[in-house]
Amino acid sequence: MTIMELPSLIRSLTLIDDRRNNKNKRYPLPLLLLIAFCASISKHDSWYTMQDYALAHEASIRELYKQLFGEELEHVTPSHDTLKIVPCKSHSPQGLQGGLSKLWIVDLLQWDEQTRQICIDGKTMRGVKKLSPDTESHIVSAYDPHLQLVLSMDAVPTKRNELDAIRRLLDELDVTDALITIDAIGCQHDVAEQVLEAGGDYVLQVKGNQPTLLQELEDSFP
C-alpha cells in the first residue's frame, strides 16, 4: 500500500513533518499520533490512560501500523511522557491542527462536493480556569453544518481578540467556492476582501455596532 492509497486521516499523519533529531528516535511520530487518535475515540482522555491503551492493545497496534505503513516496529508502547512531549516538541498545537486541517479536512471537502457553507463563530467557555484575571477562555471555530464537523478552531484570550482569530482561520482554511457566514464582529472590509480573494463568498451580519451601514441597509430594504 502506497501513501496515496492510505485513508486520508492516516495519510495526513504521515505528511506532518517530524522535526526531531534522528538520534535515539524510538517511536515514529505517525505511531504516536495514531495511538493518541485511537485512544481518544475510545474515550481515553489523559496521557496516562493513552499509555494504558497502548499497553492493552500492543499486538493490535503493531499489526495495524504494519498494515498501514508497511513497517514492523520493535517498540509500540510509548510512555505517557513520550505521548505528551514528543508531538509538542515536534510541532506546536497550532502546527498539528493546521497540518490535519489542510490535509485531512481538505480531502473531506474535495470528497463531498455538496459542501458549500462554513460558519465561523466565537464562544466563551464557562467553568474553565482562567490563566489570569484579565483573560477568558474564548474559542473561535469554523463549522461545516453539512459534514457536522468543526474544520478548525483558534483560542484567544478574550472576545476582543476574536477578529484576529477569524482572520487566521480564513487564512488557514480552503474557502474556495464556500459560503462563509460570520456574525457582526466579522462585518469588516478586510474580512470580506480576504474571503473574496480566497475564492469564497460571504454573508456578514450587520448590527448596531455599525449604525451608518445599518441605516443604509434599512433604507435600502424597508
Protein Blocks (a to p, Z undefined) as FASTA:
>chain_A
ZZklpcfklmmmmmpccfbdfehplbgfklmmmmmmmmmmnopabfklmmmmmmmmmmmm
mmmmmmmnopacfblcdcfklmmmmmmmmpcfklmmmmmmmmmmmmmmmmmmmbmbdcdd
ddddehiacfbfkbccdddddddfklopafbdcddfblklmmmmmmmmmmmpccehiacd
ddfklmcfklmmmmmmnopacdddddfklmmlmmmmmmmmZZ
